[in-house]
Amino acid sequence: KPAETKKPGPFETVPQVKPEAEAPKAAPAAKPEAAAATGTVPDVVEYIEFRGARRVPQDTLRALIFTKKGDRYDPEALHRDFMALWNTGRFDDITMEREAGKAGWIVRFLVTERRVIRTIKYEGNKSITVSEILDRFKERKVGLSVESQYDPNKVQRAVVVLKEYLAERGRQYADVTPQVRQIPPSSLEITFRMNEGPKVKVGRLDIEGNTVFSDRVVRRAMKNLKPFGIPYSILFE
């Protein structure tokens, strides 16, 4: 007979089955701070912000650049964005920096807005009125006006136009000095101080080649011709 399997007695110890080895637990994900410390920040643009802009909204500035949130971090593309902001002519200074965020890099543009002209004054003008000055600025496309951004080149252009205008009124030796005053926080007041000087007049008029009319008749015909002064350009040539 086949050997019968001996059943354990009620007082015998029943062998216990060893429990299966537990699966190793996954290591916790590294925190962003630890990733930044080890140089493993995801190569992604997490956020773009602008600091120092008072008059231009953040959304407007973001629309001026090409890099968007979620794009791959590309230094060349960010340099292109830097130049796009600079070429708008809105800023006197721009600095770009980055900071490790929770899911990538935070790109930050620190901008210094170009100051705005709040007031333009004219002092010492006797031969020309303010309305005439504004019309001449518009005619010569000076581009200097209230609420426009300050541009020193436009101020110098305005000085040249004012001197030419005064020369047409017989003030060839006029002096025009611009003065710029700061109005907190970021506005300017420009004052053009004009010293017209003596009026230059024609001392003698010689007429040559007139065979039909006398000098007196020709002078009478020229009596009301304007301008009376010598053109500014001819004087210095």
C-alpha positions as CSV (number, residue, x, y, z in Angstrom):
1,K,0.0,0.0,0.0
2,P,1.1,3.4,-0.7
3,A,2.4,5.2,2.3
4,E,-0.3,7.3,3.8
5,T,0.3,10.8,4.5
6,K,0.6,11.4,8.1
7,K,-1.7,14.1,9.4
8,P,-0.2,16.4,11.9
9,G,-1.4,15.9,15.4
10,P,-3.4,18.5,17.1
11,F,-0.5,19.5,19.3
12,E,2.1,19.6,16.5
13,T,3.3,23.0,15.3
14,V,2.0,23.8,11.8
15,P,4.8,25.3,9.7
16,Q,4.1,28.8,8.6
17,V,4.5,29.9,5.0
18,K,7.1,32.7,4.7
19,P,5.6,35.9,3.4
20,E,6.7,37.1,-0.1
21,A,9.2,39.9,-0.2
22,E,7.6,43.3,-0.5
23,A,8.2,45.2,-3.7
24,P,10.6,48.1,-3.2
25,K,8.9,51.5,-2.9
26,A,9.6,54.1,-5.5
27,A,11.9,56.9,-4.4
28,P,10.1,60.3,-3.9
29,A,10.3,62.8,-6.7
30,A,13.0,65.4,-6.2
31,K,11.7,68.8,-5.2
32,P,12.2,71.8,-7.5
33,E,14.6,73.4,-5.1
34,A,16.8,70.2,-5.1
35,A,16.6,70.0,-8.8
36,A,17.8,73.6,-9.1
37,A,20.6,72.8,-6.7
38,T,21.8,69.9,-8.8
39,G,21.3,71.7,-12.1
40,T,18.4,69.5,-13.3
41,V,15.8,72.2,-13.9
42,P,13.5,71.3,-16.7
43,D,14.6,73.1,-19.9
44,V,11.2,74.8,-20.2
45,V,9.9,78.4,-19.8
46,E,7.6,78.2,-16.8
47,Y,6.6,81.9,-16.7
48,I,7.6,85.3,-18.2
49,E,7.2,88.5,-16.1
50,F,8.1,92.2,-16.5
51,R,9.2,94.5,-13.7
52,G,9.5,98.3,-13.8
53,A,6.8,98.9,-16.4
54,R,4.3,101.5,-15.2
55,R,2.4,102.6,-18.3
56,V,2.6,99.5,-20.5
57,P,0.5,96.5,-19.4
58,Q,2.1,93.1,-18.9
59,D,-0.1,91.5,-21.7
60,T,1.1,94.2,-24.2
61,L,4.7,93.4,-23.4
62,R,4.2,89.7,-23.7
63,A,2.7,90.3,-27.1
64,L,5.8,92.1,-28.2
65,I,8.1,89.0,-27.7
66,F,8.1,85.6,-29.4
67,T,8.8,83.3,-26.5
68,K,5.7,82.0,-24.7
69,K,5.0,80.1,-21.5
70,G,5.7,76.4,-22.0
71,D,8.2,76.9,-24.8
72,R,11.6,75.3,-24.6
73,Y,14.2,77.5,-22.9
74,D,16.3,78.9,-25.8
75,P,18.9,81.6,-25.0
76,E,19.0,82.7,-28.7
77,A,15.2,83.1,-28.8
78,L,15.3,85.1,-25.6
79,H,18.1,87.4,-27.0
80,R,15.8,88.0,-30.0
81,D,13.0,88.9,-27.5
82,F,15.4,91.3,-25.7
83,M,16.1,93.1,-29.0
84,A,12.4,93.2,-29.9
85,L,11.7,95.0,-26.7
86,W,14.7,97.4,-27.1
87,N,13.7,98.3,-30.6
88,T,10.3,99.6,-29.6
89,G,12.0,102.7,-28.2
90,R,9.9,102.6,-25.0
91,F,12.8,101.9,-22.7
92,D,16.0,103.5,-21.6
93,D,17.4,100.2,-20.1
94,I,16.5,96.5,-20.1
95,T,18.0,93.7,-18.1
96,M,17.1,90.0,-18.5
97,E,17.5,87.4,-15.8
98,R,16.2,83.9,-15.0
99,E,15.2,82.0,-11.9
100,A,14.4,78.3,-11.2
101,G,10.7,77.7,-10.7
102,K,8.5,74.7,-9.9
103,A,8.4,73.3,-13.4
104,G,11.1,75.2,-15.3
105,W,12.7,78.6,-15.6
106,I,11.1,81.9,-14.8
107,V,12.3,84.5,-17.2
108,R,12.2,88.1,-15.9
109,F,12.7,91.4,-17.8
110,L,13.7,94.4,-15.7
111,V,12.8,97.5,-17.7
112,T,13.3,101.2,-17.2
113,E,10.6,103.1,-19.2
114,R,11.6,106.1,-21.2
115,R,10.3,109.2,-19.6
116,V,7.2,111.1,-20.9
117,I,7.0,114.8,-21.7
118,R,4.3,116.4,-19.5
119,T,4.9,120.0,-20.3
120,I,6.6,122.1,-23.0
121,K,7.2,125.8,-22.4
122,Y,8.6,128.6,-24.5
123,E,10.2,131.6,-22.9
124,G,11.6,134.8,-24.4
125,N,9.8,134.4,-27.8
126,K,8.7,137.9,-29.0
127,S,8.9,137.5,-32.8
128,I,6.9,134.3,-33.0
129,T,3.9,132.9,-31.1
130,V,3.5,129.5,-29.6
131,S,0.8,128.6,-32.2
132,E,3.2,129.5,-35.0
133,I,5.9,127.4,-33.4
134,L,3.6,124.4,-33.2
135,D,2.6,124.8,-36.8
136,R,6.3,124.9,-37.8
137,F,7.1,121.8,-35.7
138,K,4.2,120.0,-37.5
139,E,5.4,121.2,-40.9
140,R,9.0,120.1,-40.3
141,K,7.9,116.9,-38.6
142,V,9.9,117.5,-35.4
143,G,7.8,114.9,-33.5
144,L,8.0,116.7,-30.2
145,S,4.7,117.0,-28.3
146,V,3.2,116.7,-24.9
147,E,2.6,113.1,-23.7
148,S,5.2,111.8,-26.2
149,Q,8.3,109.9,-25.0
150,Y,11.4,111.9,-24.4
151,D,13.9,111.8,-27.2
152,P,17.0,114.1,-27.0
153,N,17.4,114.0,-30.7
154,K,13.9,115.5,-31.2
155,V,14.8,118.2,-28.7
156,Q,17.9,119.2,-30.7
157,R,15.9,119.1,-33.9
158,A,13.4,121.5,-32.3
159,V,16.3,123.9,-31.4
160,V,17.4,124.0,-35.0
161,V,13.9,124.6,-36.3
162,L,13.4,127.4,-33.8
163,K,16.6,129.1,-34.8
164,E,15.7,128.9,-38.5
165,Y,12.3,130.4,-37.8
166,L,13.7,133.3,-35.7
167,A,16.2,134.0,-38.5
168,E,13.3,134.4,-40.9
169,R,12.0,137.1,-38.6
170,G,15.3,138.9,-38.7
171,R,16.8,137.3,-35.6
172,Q,19.9,135.7,-37.1
173,Y,21.8,135.8,-33.8
174,A,19.1,134.3,-31.7
175,D,20.1,131.7,-29.1
176,V,17.8,128.8,-28.1
177,T,18.6,126.8,-25.0
178,P,16.5,123.7,-24.0
179,Q,16.2,122.9,-20.3
180,V,14.9,119.6,-19.0
181,R,13.4,119.3,-15.5
182,Q,12.4,116.0,-13.8
183,I,8.8,115.6,-12.6
184,P,8.5,112.6,-10.3
185,P,8.1,109.8,-10.8
186,S,9.0,109.5,-14.5
187,S,7.9,112.7,-16.4
188,L,9.7,115.7,-17.8
189,E,9.2,119.3,-18.3
190,I,11.0,120.9,-21.3
191,T,11.5,124.7,-21.5
192,F,13.0,126.4,-24.5
193,R,14.6,129.7,-23.4
194,M,15.0,132.0,-26.4
195,N,17.2,135.1,-26.5
196,E,16.3,136.6,-29.8
197,G,19.1,139.3,-29.8
198,P,19.1,142.3,-32.1
199,K,17.1,142.4,-35.2
200,V,19.2,142.4,-38.4
201,K,18.1,144.8,-41.1
202,V,19.2,145.5,-44.6
203,G,21.4,148.5,-44.6
204,R,21.6,149.1,-48.3
205,L,20.0,147.6,-51.4
206,D,21.9,147.8,-54.7
207,I,20.1,147.0,-57.9
208,E,22.0,146.2,-61.1
209,G,20.9,145.5,-64.6
210,N,17.6,147.5,-64.5
211,T,17.3,149.5,-67.7
212,V,13.6,150.0,-68.0
213,F,12.7,150.9,-64.3
214,S,14.6,153.2,-62.0
215,D,16.0,152.0,-58.6
216,R,13.2,153.9,-56.8
217,V,10.4,152.1,-58.7
218,V,12.0,148.7,-58.0
219,R,12.5,149.5,-54.3
220,R,8.8,150.5,-54.0
221,A,7.8,147.2,-55.6
222,M,9.9,145.3,-53.1
223,K,8.6,147.2,-50.0
224,N,6.2,144.6,-48.7
225,L,8.2,141.5,-49.5
226,K,8.7,139.0,-46.6
227,P,10.6,137.7,-44.8
228,F,12.7,140.7,-44.0
229,G,15.5,138.8,-42.4
230,I,18.3,136.9,-44.1
231,P,17.8,133.2,-44.2
232,Y,19.6,131.3,-41.4
233,S,21.3,128.9,-43.8
234,I,22.7,131.7,-46.0
235,L,24.0,133.6,-43.1
236,F,26.2,130.7,-41.9
237,E,27.2,129.7,-45.4
